[in-house]
Amino acid sequence: MSKASEAILQISKEDSLLQTNRKKLKALPEKKRKIRIPLKRVESVLDKLKEQEEEICGQIRERETLVEVENEKIKRSDERMLAVKNQKEYVASQKEIETARKTIKKVEDQILELEEKKNAITSELIQILEEYKQTKATVGEAEKEVLSEEKKFLDKIETYQKMKDKLLPQIDPDLVDTYNLLTNRKIIPAAVEISNPSCMGCALSIPAQLFNEIIRDSVGKCPHCGRLLFYKEPEKPKEDPKDKAKKKAKSKAKKKNPVAKAN
């Protein structure tokens, strides 16, 4: 087989591997997305809990402000009581103080309830934060592996391109054009070796006359898929070690027994 034939067959073989690597490379973004799903789930729970905690804290602050307002009312009412001129003003001030104290009691009870809710959410937040840290670490390791895969595929593609650039000058330009035409039509591998009248690309039979021409010229085209076909002599079957040993033993026996050999 000529160097040109070997070169185009090598390119064809690498093209098949390249196609596989490109498919795997194309699948990596989806793989990354799936890797991050558990982290996004935890982040979503974490965000909701933080939002709930902030909302409750806001409600507590509002009520604390209301308590301050009511305490200020009591203070002012106490000051007015010192300067009242009649019973009516005194009773009005007392009523105002009593109303303010009832409001404070009610609001403080609400604050206690809200504090309990806040504590429960804070406790859940602590657990989710721990889960988030662990999930983030796991996702980080998985993403590193994906990045490593990505680099490996890109390195292989780069190596292939360098190899192809080196081998192409060894091949007849017309043959290269035919090869490129096939690969552009997604026929990969575009060049294959055959040792019998059957295409190793599409697996269909090749007419006897065409097969004889391929044997003669060492190259031809599949009439079905259009692939470039290069003839390769069938490999001789390897002799079974047991049969080899038997032949060796038989040969020794004949040497030791000349009569048997003569017979």
TISE-112242 format. One record per residue (C-alpha): residue number from 1; residue in one letter; z, x, y. Coordinates in nm, 2 decimals, decimal comma. Example, Ala and Ser with C-alpha at 12.3 -4.5 7.8 and 13.67 -1.06 7.14 Angstrom:
REM TISE-112242
resi; resn; c3; c1; c2
1; A; 0,78; 1,23; -0,45
2; S; 0,71; 1,37; -0,11
This chain:
REM TISE-112242
resi; resn; c3; c1; c2
1; M; 0,00; 0,00; 0,00
2; S; -0,10; 0,13; 0,34
3; K; 0,15; 0,21; 0,62
4; A; 0,01; -0,07; 0,83
5; S; 0,07; -0,32; 0,55
6; E; 0,42; -0,19; 0,50
7; A; 0,48; -0,21; 0,87
8; I; 0,37; -0,57; 0,91
9; L; 0,57; -0,67; 0,60
10; Q; 0,88; -0,50; 0,74
11; I; 0,83; -0,69; 1,07
12; S; 0,78; -1,02; 0,87
13; K; 1,10; -0,96; 0,67
14; E; 1,30; -0,89; 0,99
15; D; 1,14; -1,19; 1,16
16; S; 1,30; -1,41; 0,89
17; L; 1,64; -1,25; 0,95
18; L; 1,59; -1,27; 1,33
19; Q; 1,52; -1,65; 1,30
20; T; 1,85; -1,69; 1,11
21; N; 2,04; -1,49; 1,37
22; R; 1,89; -1,68; 1,66
23; K; 1,99; -2,01; 1,49
24; K; 2,34; -1,88; 1,45
25; L; 2,34; -1,76; 1,81
26; K; 2,22; -2,10; 1,93
27; A; 2,50; -2,27; 1,74
28; L; 2,78; -2,06; 1,90
29; P; 2,82; -2,27; 2,22
30; E; 2,90; -2,58; 2,00
31; K; 3,13; -2,37; 1,79
32; K; 3,31; -2,26; 2,11
33; R; 3,34; -2,62; 2,22
34; K; 3,49; -2,73; 1,89
35; I; 3,74; -2,43; 1,90
36; R; 3,87; -2,55; 2,24
37; I; 3,92; -2,92; 2,14
38; P; 4,28; -2,87; 2,02
39; L; 4,37; -2,69; 2,34
40; K; 4,21; -2,96; 2,56
41; R; 4,41; -3,22; 2,37
42; V; 4,73; -3,04; 2,44
43; E; 4,63; -2,98; 2,80
44; S; 4,56; -3,35; 2,84
45; V; 4,91; -3,44; 2,71
46; L; 5,06; -3,17; 2,93
47; D; 4,89; -3,30; 3,24
48; K; 5,00; -3,66; 3,17
49; L; 5,36; -3,56; 3,12
50; K; 5,35; -3,35; 3,44
51; E; 5,20; -3,64; 3,63
52; Q; 5,47; -3,87; 3,50
53; E; 5,75; -3,62; 3,58
54; E; 5,61; -3,58; 3,94
55; E; 5,59; -3,96; 3,98
56; I; 5,95; -4,01; 3,87
57; C; 6,07; -3,72; 4,10
58; G; 5,89; -3,90; 4,38
59; Q; 6,07; -4,22; 4,30
60; I; 6,40; -4,04; 4,29
61; R; 6,33; -3,87; 4,63
62; E; 6,25; -4,21; 4,78
63; R; 6,57; -4,36; 4,66
64; E; 6,78; -4,06; 4,77
65; T; 6,63; -4,11; 5,12
66; L; 6,72; -4,47; 5,10
67; V; 7,08; -4,38; 5,01
68; E; 7,09; -4,14; 5,31
69; V; 6,97; -4,43; 5,54
70; E; 7,23; -4,67; 5,40
71; N; 7,51; -4,40; 5,44
72; E; 7,39; -4,36; 5,80
73; K; 7,42; -4,73; 5,85
74; I; 7,78; -4,72; 5,72
75; K; 7,86; -4,43; 5,95
76; R; 7,73; -4,62; 6,25
77; S; 7,91; -4,94; 6,15
78; D; 8,24; -4,75; 6,11
79; E; 8,19; -4,61; 6,46
80; R; 8,12; -4,95; 6,60
81; M; 8,43; -5,10; 6,44
82; L; 8,64; -4,86; 6,64
83; A; 8,50; -5,01; 6,96
84; V; 8,48; -5,38; 6,86
85; K; 8,61; -5,63; 7,12
86; N; 8,65; -5,94; 6,90
87; Q; 8,69; -6,06; 6,55
88; K; 8,32; -6,17; 6,52
89; E; 8,19; -5,82; 6,59
90; Y; 8,45; -5,67; 6,34
91; V; 8,34; -5,91; 6,06
92; A; 7,97; -5,84; 6,13
93; S; 8,03; -5,46; 6,11
94; Q; 8,23; -5,51; 5,78
95; K; 7,95; -5,72; 5,64
96; E; 7,70; -5,46; 5,73
97; I; 7,90; -5,19; 5,56
98; E; 7,95; -5,40; 5,25
99; T; 7,57; -5,47; 5,23
100; A; 7,49; -5,10; 5,27
101; R; 7,74; -5,01; 4,99
102; K; 7,59; -5,27; 4,75
103; T; 7,25; -5,13; 4,83
104; I; 7,37; -4,77; 4,77
105; K; 7,53; -4,88; 4,43
106; K; 7,21; -5,05; 4,32
107; V; 6,99; -4,76; 4,43
108; E; 7,22; -4,50; 4,27
109; D; 7,20; -4,69; 3,94
110; Q; 6,82; -4,68; 3,97
111; I; 6,84; -4,30; 4,03
112; L; 7,05; -4,26; 3,72
113; E; 6,79; -4,45; 3,51
114; L; 6,51; -4,24; 3,66
115; E; 6,70; -3,92; 3,59
116; E; 6,73; -4,02; 3,22
117; K; 6,36; -4,08; 3,21
118; K; 6,29; -3,75; 3,38
119; N; 6,52; -3,56; 3,14
120; A; 6,34; -3,72; 2,84
121; I; 6,00; -3,62; 2,99
122; T; 6,13; -3,27; 3,07
123; S; 6,24; -3,23; 2,71
124; E; 5,90; -3,34; 2,58
125; L; 5,73; -3,11; 2,83
126; I; 5,92; -2,81; 2,69
127; Q; 5,80; -2,89; 2,34
128; I; 5,44; -2,94; 2,45
129; L; 5,45; -2,62; 2,66
130; E; 5,55; -2,43; 2,34
131; E; 5,27; -2,60; 2,15
132; Y; 5,03; -2,52; 2,43
133; K; 5,12; -2,15; 2,42
134; Q; 5,07; -2,14; 2,04
135; T; 4,75; -2,33; 2,05
136; K; 4,62; -2,12; 2,34
137; A; 4,69; -1,80; 2,13
138; T; 4,52; -1,94; 1,83
139; V; 4,22; -2,05; 2,03
140; G; 4,21; -1,71; 2,20
141; E; 4,18; -1,53; 1,87
142; A; 3,91; -1,77; 1,75
143; E; 3,72; -1,72; 2,07
144; K; 3,74; -1,34; 2,03
145; E; 3,58; -1,38; 1,68
146; V; 3,30; -1,59; 1,83
147; L; 3,24; -1,33; 2,10
148; S; 3,23; -1,06; 1,83
149; E; 2,98; -1,27; 1,63
150; E; 2,77; -1,32; 1,95
151; K; 2,76; -0,95; 2,01
152; K; 2,67; -0,88; 1,65
153; F; 2,37; -1,12; 1,67
154; L; 2,26; -0,98; 2,00
155; D; 2,28; -0,63; 1,87
156; K; 2,07; -0,73; 1,57
157; I; 1,81; -0,89; 1,79
158; E; 1,79; -0,58; 2,01
159; T; 1,76; -0,35; 1,70
160; Y; 1,48; -0,57; 1,57
161; Q; 1,29; -0,56; 1,89
162; K; 1,31; -0,18; 1,90
163; M; 1,20; -0,16; 1,54
164; K; 0,91; -0,40; 1,61
165; D; 0,80; -0,20; 1,92
166; K; 0,79; 0,11; 1,70
167; L; 0,59; -0,04; 1,42
168; L; 0,34; -0,25; 1,61
169; P; 0,12; 0,05; 1,71
170; Q; 0,07; 0,13; 1,34
171; I; -0,10; -0,21; 1,27
172; D; -0,45; -0,32; 1,35
173; P; -0,45; -0,53; 1,67
174; D; -0,65; -0,82; 1,51
175; L; -0,39; -0,84; 1,23
176; V; -0,12; -0,84; 1,49
177; D; -0,29; -1,13; 1,67
178; T; -0,32; -1,33; 1,35
179; Y; 0,05; -1,25; 1,27
180; N; 0,16; -1,36; 1,62
181; L; -0,05; -1,68; 1,60
182; L; 0,14; -1,77; 1,28
183; T; 0,48; -1,69; 1,42
184; N; 0,41; -1,90; 1,73
185; R; 0,34; -2,19; 1,49
186; K; 0,68; -2,13; 1,34
187; I; 0,54; -2,00; 1,02
188; I; 0,81; -1,75; 0,92
189; P; 0,78; -1,53; 0,73
190; A; 0,42; -1,49; 0,84
191; A; 0,34; -1,21; 0,59
192; V; 0,45; -1,19; 0,23
193; E; 0,39; -0,99; -0,08
194; I; 0,24; -1,14; -0,40
195; S; 0,21; -1,01; -0,75
196; N; 0,06; -1,33; -0,90
197; P; -0,17; -1,61; -0,79
198; S; 0,10; -1,80; -0,60
199; C; 0,20; -1,78; -0,23
200; M; 0,56; -1,66; -0,18
201; G; 0,57; -1,85; 0,15
202; C; 0,46; -2,21; 0,06
203; A; 0,49; -2,16; -0,32
204; L; 0,14; -2,32; -0,38
205; S; -0,12; -2,17; -0,62
206; I; -0,40; -1,95; -0,50
207; P; -0,75; -1,99; -0,65
208; A; -0,83; -1,71; -0,90
209; Q; -1,13; -1,58; -0,70
210; L; -0,93; -1,55; -0,38
211; F; -0,65; -1,38; -0,57
212; N; -0,90; -1,13; -0,71
213; E; -1,02; -1,06; -0,36
214; I; -0,66; -1,00; -0,24
215; I; -0,61; -0,76; -0,53
216; R; -0,94; -0,58; -0,43
217; D; -0,87; -0,57; -0,05
218; S; -0,49; -0,56; -0,08
219; V; -0,47; -0,83; 0,19
220; G; -0,58; -1,19; 0,24
221; K; -0,47; -1,53; 0,37
222; C; -0,31; -1,83; 0,19
223; P; -0,56; -2,12; 0,19
224; H; -0,27; -2,36; 0,23
225; C; -0,03; -2,23; 0,49
226; G; -0,24; -1,95; 0,64
227; R; 0,02; -1,67; 0,57
228; L; -0,10; -1,31; 0,54
229; L; -0,08; -1,21; 0,18
230; F; -0,04; -0,85; 0,06
231; Y; -0,09; -0,76; -0,30
232; K; 0,18; -0,57; -0,48
233; E; 0,15; -0,46; -0,84
234; P; 0,40; -0,63; -1,07
235; E; 0,70; -0,42; -1,15
236; K; 0,72; -0,30; -1,51
237; P; 1,00; -0,48; -1,70
238; K; 1,30; -0,26; -1,74
239; E; 1,37; -0,17; -2,10
240; D; 1,69; -0,32; -2,24
241; P; 1,95; -0,04; -2,29
242; K; 2,02; -0,18; -2,64
243; D; 1,65; -0,16; -2,74
244; K; 1,63; 0,19; -2,60
245; A; 1,92; 0,30; -2,81
246; K; 1,77; 0,14; -3,12
247; K; 1,44; 0,33; -3,06
248; K; 1,63; 0,65; -3,01
249; A; 1,83; 0,60; -3,33
250; K; 1,51; 0,51; -3,52
251; S; 1,34; 0,83; -3,39
252; K; 1,63; 1,04; -3,50
253; A; 1,63; 0,88; -3,85
254; K; 1,26; 0,96; -3,90
255; K; 1,32; 1,32; -3,80
256; K; 1,60; 1,35; -4,06
257; N; 1,39; 1,18; -4,33
258; P; 1,04; 1,33; -4,34
259; V; 0,95; 1,12; -4,65
260; A; 1,03; 0,79; -4,47
261; K; 0,81; 0,92; -4,18
262; A; 0,52; 1,00; -4,42
263; N; 0,55; 0,65; -4,58
